[in-house]
Amino acid sequence: MSKPTRPAPAKLVIGCFTRDKDIIGEVARKLSESFGPPDVISRWLPFEHTDYYTSEMGSPLFRRLMAFRELIQQDALADVKLFANDLEGRFSIRGKRLVNIDPGYLLAERLVLATGKNYVHRIYLRAGIYADLTLIYHKDRFHPLDWTYPDYAGDAIGAFLGTVRQRYMYQLKQSGG
């Protein structure tokens, strides 16, 4: 019989994409007020592989990812996504978002993103939020799955997440975890 135990804390990772790069500073400030400061921030990455958001947000779109210093409990993911949705609403004009905010968490073995959209591989958390197993870590790198968004399957995000994972593993070691 398995005995339930408290899961490891997770590294909060939040990706944002926008057409207006200037808005990310204010978004990052609002995120930091709730989750503490980020300790790893990506360079600007082009947002490619889909034009799904063009009618709402325009183009070209650019992505920036942030990993936050304070570790979170894995079961906090739904609350983080609900906060992100609210923040997107505050950064909207006439119902059109100026920024898309995608939270998730990183563990030694995987990256999980939060979404409000159900699909066959997504697990319901609560309050209309699902967990999407996006990447798995194996043989010294992150690997995409059949359903992984193409930009998350790319080398740029994989390299960033590799750096975040190193930081996370160090934090776990320092905390005795």
N, C-alpha and C positions, 0 to 999 in steps of 0.2 A: 504494500500500500504506500502510495506517495504521501508525504507529509508536507503540507503547505508551508512555505517560508517566504519571507519578505524578499522581493526581487531587488536586484542591484539598482542603485540610483542611475539615472540616465543623464547624458549630456544633451541639453536643449539646443537644437539647431533650428534656426528660422531663416527661410529663404524669402526674399522680397524681389518682385520684379515690377518695373515701371518704365514709362517713357521719359519721365522727368527725374533725372538723377539727383537733383537738388532736394527732392522731397525725402530721400532716404535718411538724411541726418535727423529730421524731425521724427520720422517713424522709429529710428533707432533710439532716440531719446525716450519716446513713449514706451518702447519695449523695455529699455533699461530701468525705467521707473518701476516696472512690475517684476522684472526677472533678474535685475542686477546687470552689471556691465558685461558686454561681450569680451571674451578673451582671445578669440580668433575671428578675423573678418576676411572674407575673400576679396579679391580684386573684382572689378566689374567684369561680368561675363555676358556675352551676347545671349539673348533669349531666342533660341532657334527652334526649329523642328515643327512648329505649328503656327497657324495664323488664327487660332481659336479666339484669342483675346483682342485682336486688332480692331474689331468694330467697337469694342468698349473702351479700350485703352490707347488705341493708335499704334504707331510703330515708328522707328524700331524700338524694341523693348530691351531692357538690360536687367540682369539679375545680380544681386549681391546676397551672400550668405553670411550669417553670423552664428557663432557658437558661444553660449553664455557660460560664464565662469561657474556660477552656482549650479550644482547638479539638482535634478528634479526627481520626484517619484514618477515611475512610469504611468501610474493611474491618474496623473495630473494632465495628461495629454488632451483630453476633451476640454478641460477648462482653459488650457492655453489656446486651443483652436477657437473656442467661443470668444475669448478676448481678442484674438487676431481678427475674427469676423467683425467684431464691434469696431475695432480700430480701422479696418478697411472702410467701414461705413462712415467714419469721421473724416476719412480722406477720400471723399466722393463728391462729385458735382453732378447735380441732377440725376442721381441714381447710377452714375458711371464711376467706377473706381479709378483712382489715380495710381493705386498701388495694390498688388496682390501679395498677401502675406501667408506663407505656407510653413507652419510649424511642424516639427517632428522631434524625434529623439534618436540619439546614437548610443548604442551599446557596443561592447567588444565584438559582437557577432553580427550586428545588423543595424540598418537604418529604417526607422518606421516614420511615415508621414501621417498627418491627420487630414481627413477630408470629410466633407458633408455629403459626398456622393457614394452610394452603395455600388458594389460590383461583386462579382463572384468570389474574388480573393480577399475582400475586405471584411474585417471583423468589427461588428458593432460594439462601441464603447458605451455611450450614453448621450442623451440630449441631441440626437441626430448626427453624432460624430462617429466616424469609422476610423480604424487603424489600417494603414496600407503598408504591408511589408514591401519595401522599395528596393533595398539592396541587402545582400548578405556578404559578410567578410569571410574570405577563405583564401588560403595560400598567399597571405601578405597583401591582399587588395580586396576592394569592394567589387562585387559582381552583380550585374543586373539580372532581373528575372524576366520572364516573358512579358509581363505587364508594366515593367519599369518605364517611367517617362523617359523619352530619348535623351533629354538634356541631363538627367540624373545618371544615365548610363555612360555619359561621356567622360573623357579623361580629365577635363578641368575640374568638374565637381568631384570626381573620384580622388584626385590629388588633394583637393581641399579637405575632403572628409578623412583622408589618410592622416593629415596633419591634426585634425580635430581628434581623431582616434588616439593618436600618440599622447596628446594632452590629457584626454580622458583616462587613458591607462595610467598615466603618471598620477593623476588625481586619486584614482582608486588605490594605487600603491601607497600614496601619502596618507590616505585615510584608513589604511589597514584593510581595505575591501578587496 
